Structures are given as C-alpha cells and as structure tokens.
Amino acid sequence: MADRRLQVFYTVAKQLSFTKAAEQLFMTQPAVTFQVKQLEEHFNTRLFDRSHGRIALTPAGRLVMEYAERILTLSEELDSRVADFTGATAGPLLLGASTTIAEFILPQILGEFKAQHPDVQAHMSVANSETIVNRVADHTIDVGLIESPSYLPSLENQVCCDDELVVICAPDHPLSKHKTVRAQEIAAVPIVRREPGSGTREFTDNYLTQCGVLPEDLNLVMELGSPEAMKGVVETGIAIAIVSRATIAKELKLGTLVAIPLAPRLIRTLSLVHPKERFRSRLLTSFVEFAMRRMRELAAAER
C-alpha cells in the first residue's frame, strides 16, 4: 500500500547501492534509478550524493529515510492487521536462510506450508548466516533461519533444533575407517571449508580452536561457498570437510561419501531470528510455529 517510490528509495538508502537494491527488489537497475529520480522530483531536492561510483544520503535524504522507515512499517502492519481481521493466512512471506538450511531443510518445510496455505507467496533469499542476520535487522526480510545464534540486540533468537557436524571423506580416504576423528587428526590432512561469514565456518573454527588447533594450522586446500561444492571436492579424495549431517543423506546412501563423528561430538543449534519490536502478522506467526516444529521433527528423524 505504501508508495512504491518510497519503498525503492528506502532499499537503496539501506544498501547505499542501486545495484544491490535492484537485486533485492527483483528490478532492473534503470527501473530503480527511475523510481528514485521520481521521488527526488516530487520533493524537488537531491536525496543522494553521487560521486566516484559511490552514493551517500544528503541531509534531505536522511530525513526522508527516517520517515520512510516509519511509513513502511505502519503500511506493512496495516496490511497484516486487515488480513488478520478477515481470518486469512495469505500474502507475501519474505524469508532468508543460510546456505545449508536453504538447500537441504527449508524446501520441504516451505512446500508443506504452501500446501496448507495456498495463498501464501514465499520469497526466499539465500546467503551465509551473517548476511541473513543483517537483512533481518534491516527489515528487508521478515524472518531468517541461520546456523549460528544472532547476538544483535534488536533481534529475537529462537533455537529450532540441534544439528550435528561431521567429518566427510571419500570411501578410500585413510580416515574413512575411523570410528571418530579428533581435531589433531584433522590438522594432519588436507581440508576444504566454507567461506568467512558462514555459520558452519564460524562454529567449526571455534570448535577446533577449543581443541587446540588454530584455523591457520589447517592444511587448507580451498574455501567454497556451498555445501554441494564442498561435497564434490571431497568425493575426489583430495581432501576432507566438516559439514552438517543433514547435507549428506543422498551421498551416504549412494556410498560416495563416508561420515565420521568428531570426538568430542560437534553439535550446534539452528536458529530462527526476527525483529523484537516489529508487529508479527498471523501469516508470520503461523510460519514461525510451523517451521520450528517441522525442523525439530526432521532433526529427530535423522538421529
């Protein structure tokens, strides 16, 4: 219901990038530029300073942004309250999920939720945990599912379920016959791992450090931004990796990978984050409750 120009301007102002705003809004960059130009013409003032390929808010732009956040929040709340009044669980659902959850857990949950509520339009952004947390804090997505807890004071963090991380290797790798693997054994062989900002990377690095193995002591072959890419490299036999057990069900059945628990075991929690003070619609409340219940059920089934 809010002015589209205001929505586009607010996204550009949060990202300080027309390109990133276009990606988030699923628009072309010229279309984003046109909407901002229209708003500047409406107010008869520049809202952004543009120089050397960078943009910054002008004093007028900062004022408009302050009001835009309030207007957009109220507009969203109005839409949600009217939908609640009519008893409908419908409308857009803006989700974000870290890579592991988005690829291996959330698709089934979203499909089941959509089957129960066919008028819901789900839009999912996929990134590492750090990026998802920042987007929830910026109010560009409604809720995020992440692999490491958020400590931002503006966000509420709810634990969904446990998730065990295990060592994976090719069936002919020297570690494949081990019943468990210790941190010192990991340091002795080539390894691939996730990129900085990944919840899996952060959690694994903390675990190894506590076991006396610093990240810089690892025999690192490469860093990859996807569990699928990591599995593909590990299947060649040139390295091991530490991944969520939830990501390797197919490979274990096919026999292309072997999973070995760590000693001591490495178990983390998967979390759901959303803004503390923001109004929660019937749709968002229903999805949060449904997703948390199903994640716990799926995790229990893997044990």
C-alpha positions in Angstrom: 0.0 0.0 0.0 2.9 2.3 0.6 4.3 4.5 -2.3 6.5 2.3 -4.5 8.9 5.2 -4.9 9.4 5.3 -1.1 10.0 1.5 -0.9 12.6 1.7 -3.6 14.3 4.7 -2.1 14.4 3.0 1.3 16.1 -0.1 -0.1 18.7 2.0 -1.9 19.3 4.0 1.2 19.8 0.9 3.3 22.2 -0.7 0.9 23.8 2.5 -0.4 23.9 0.8 -3.7 21.5 0.9 -6.7 22.8 -2.5 -7.9 22.2 -4.3 -4.6 18.8 -2.6 -4.2 17.8 -3.8 -7.7 18.8 -7.4 -6.8 16.7 -7.3 -3.6 13.7 -5.8 -5.2 13.9 -8.1 -8.3 14.0 -4.9 -10.5 16.4 -3.7 -13.2 18.9 -1.0 -12.1 17.5 1.6 -14.5 14.0 1.0 -13.0 15.4 1.6 -9.5 17.1 4.7 -10.7 13.9 6.0 -12.3 11.9 5.5 -9.1 14.4 7.4 -7.0 14.6 10.2 -9.6 10.8 10.5 -9.4 10.9 10.8 -5.7 13.6 13.5 -5.9 11.5 15.4 -8.4 8.5 15.1 -6.0 10.5 16.6 -3.2 12.4 19.0 -5.5 15.7 18.1 -3.9 18.5 15.5 -4.2 18.3 12.6 -1.8 21.6 11.1 -2.7 25.1 12.5 -3.4 26.7 10.6 -6.2 30.5 10.8 -6.7 33.3 8.4 -7.8 30.9 5.5 -8.1 29.6 5.8 -4.6 26.4 7.2 -3.1 25.6 8.8 0.2 22.4 10.3 1.7 22.0 14.0 1.6 20.6 15.8 4.7 17.2 15.7 3.0 17.8 12.0 2.2 18.4 11.2 5.8 15.2 12.9 6.8 13.2 11.0 4.1 14.7 7.8 5.2 13.7 8.3 8.8 10.1 8.9 7.8 10.2 6.1 5.1 11.0 3.5 7.7 8.1 4.6 9.9 5.7 4.8 7.0 6.7 1.4 5.5 6.4 -0.3 8.9 3.0 1.1 9.5 1.9 0.2 6.0 3.0 -3.4 6.5 1.3 -3.5 9.8 -1.9 -2.2 8.3 -1.9 -4.9 5.6 -1.2 -7.6 8.1 -3.9 -6.4 10.6 -6.6 -6.3 7.8 -5.6 -9.8 6.7 -5.8 -11.0 10.3 -9.2 -9.3 10.6 -10.5 -11.3 7.6 -9.0 -14.5 9.1 -6.8 -15.2 6.1 -3.3 -16.7 6.2 -2.1 -15.2 2.9 0.2 -12.8 1.3 3.9 -12.4 0.8 6.4 -14.2 3.1 9.9 -12.8 2.9 12.4 -15.4 4.1 16.1 -15.6 4.4 18.1 -18.8 5.1 21.7 -19.7 5.4 23.0 -21.9 2.7 22.8 -25.3 4.4 19.2 -24.7 5.7 18.1 -23.2 2.3 19.4 -26.2 0.3 18.7 -29.2 2.5 16.0 -28.3 5.1 13.7 -25.4 4.1 12.5 -26.6 0.7 10.5 -29.4 2.2 9.1 -27.2 5.0 8.1 -24.5 2.6 6.4 -27.0 0.3 4.4 -28.4 3.2 3.4 -24.9 4.4 2.4 -23.9 1.0 0.2 -27.0 0.6 -1.7 -25.9 3.8 -1.8 -22.2 2.8 -2.0 -22.0 -1.0 -2.5 -18.2 -1.0 0.9 -17.6 0.6 3.6 -16.2 -1.8 7.0 -17.2 -0.3 10.2 -15.4 -1.4 13.5 -16.9 -0.2 16.9 -15.2 -0.1 19.9 -17.5 0.3 23.2 -16.2 1.8 25.6 -17.0 4.7 24.3 -16.6 8.3 26.0 -13.2 8.8 24.3 -11.7 5.7 20.9 -13.1 6.6 21.1 -11.7 10.2 21.9 -8.2 8.7 19.0 -8.4 6.3 16.5 -9.3 9.1 17.9 -6.3 11.1 17.5 -4.1 8.1 13.8 -5.2 7.7 14.4 -6.3 4.1 13.2 -9.8 5.1 10.7 -10.9 7.7 12.5 -13.9 9.3 15.8 -15.6 8.9 16.9 -19.2 9.6 20.6 -19.4 10.4 23.3 -21.8 11.5 24.7 -19.8 14.4 23.0 -17.7 17.0 22.5 -13.9 16.5 23.6 -11.6 19.2 22.2 -8.4 17.7 20.1 -6.7 20.5 17.3 -5.8 18.0 16.6 -9.4 17.1 14.9 -12.2 18.8 16.7 -15.5 18.5 14.7 -18.8 18.8 16.5 -22.1 18.8 14.8 -24.6 16.4 16.8 -27.8 16.7 20.2 -29.5 17.1 22.4 -30.2 14.1 25.5 -32.4 14.2 28.6 -31.5 12.1 30.6 -34.5 11.0 33.8 -35.1 9.0 33.2 -36.4 5.5 35.7 -38.1 3.2 35.9 -40.4 0.2 35.5 -44.1 0.9 39.1 -44.8 0.1 40.5 -41.9 2.3 42.7 -43.0 5.2 40.2 -41.6 7.7 37.3 -43.5 6.3 37.8 -46.5 8.6 37.9 -44.4 11.8 35.0 -44.6 14.2 35.7 -41.0 15.3 38.1 -38.2 14.3 39.9 -35.8 16.7 40.9 -32.2 15.9 44.6 -33.1 15.7 43.9 -35.7 13.1 42.0 -33.1 11.0 45.1 -30.8 11.1 47.2 -33.6 9.6 45.2 -33.9 6.3 44.1 -31.6 3.5 40.7 -29.9 4.2 38.2 -27.8 2.3 35.9 -25.4 4.3 33.3 -22.7 4.0 33.9 -19.0 3.3 34.2 -16.4 6.1 30.7 -15.3 7.3 29.4 -18.8 7.1 27.8 -20.1 10.3 29.3 -23.5 9.7 32.8 -22.0 9.3 32.4 -19.9 12.5 31.2 -22.8 14.5 33.9 -25.2 13.2 36.7 -22.7 13.8 35.6 -22.2 17.4 35.5 -25.9 18.0 38.9 -26.6 16.5 40.4 -23.7 18.5 39.0 -25.0 21.7 40.6 -28.4 20.9 44.0 -26.7 20.4 44.0 -26.5 16.6 44.1 -22.9 15.2 42.5 -22.3 11.8 45.8 -21.2 10.4 47.3 -24.6 11.3 45.0 -26.4 8.9 46.2 -27.8 5.6 43.6 -25.7 3.6 43.0 -26.8 0.0 40.3 -24.3 -0.8 37.4 -22.2 0.6 34.0 -22.8 -1.0 30.6 -21.0 -0.6 28.4 -24.1 -1.0 28.0 -27.4 0.7 27.4 -29.0 -2.7 30.7 -27.7 -4.0 32.5 -29.0 -0.9 31.0 -32.4 -1.3 32.0 -32.5 -4.9 35.7 -31.8 -4.0 35.7 -34.3 -1.1 34.3 -37.0 -3.4 37.5 -36.7 -5.5 39.5 -37.9 -2.5 41.9 -34.9 -2.3 40.6 -33.5 1.0 38.1 -33.9 3.8 35.5 -31.4 5.1 33.3 -30.8 8.1 29.6 -30.4 7.2 26.1 -30.8 8.6 24.9 -34.3 8.7 21.6 -33.0 7.1 23.5 -32.3 3.9 24.8 -35.8 3.1 21.9 -38.2 3.2 22.0 -38.9 -0.5 25.7 -39.4 -0.7 25.7 -41.8 2.3 23.0 -43.9 0.6 25.0 -43.9 -2.7 28.2 -44.7 -0.9 30.1 -41.8 -2.5 31.0 -40.3 0.9 31.7 -41.5 4.4 30.7 -39.6 7.5 32.7 -39.8 10.8 31.6 -38.2 14.0 34.1 -35.8 15.7 35.4 -36.6 19.2 34.1 -34.9 21.2 31.0 -34.6 19.0 30.3 -31.3 17.4 26.6 -30.3 17.8 25.2 -26.8 17.1 21.8 -25.3 17.2 19.9 -24.0 14.2 18.1 -20.7 15.0 15.3 -18.6 13.7 15.6 -14.8 14.0 13.1 -11.9 13.6 12.9 -8.3 14.9 11.9 -8.0 18.5 9.7 -4.9 18.3 8.1 -5.4 15.0 4.5 -6.4 14.6 4.1 -10.1 13.7 1.2 -11.0 11.4 -0.9 -14.1 11.5 1.0 -15.4 8.5 4.4 -14.8 10.0 3.4 -16.3 13.4 1.9 -19.4 11.6 5.1 -19.9 9.6 7.4 -19.5 12.6 5.5 -22.0 14.6 5.2 -24.4 11.7 8.9 -24.2 10.7 10.2 -24.7 14.2 8.0 -27.7 14.8 9.0 -29.4 11.5 12.7 -28.6 11.9 12.6 -30.4 15.3 10.7 -33.3 13.8 13.2 -33.7 10.9 16.2 -33.4 13.2 14.8 -36.1 15.4 14.2 -38.4 12.4 17.9 -38.2 11.5 19.1 -39.5 14.8 
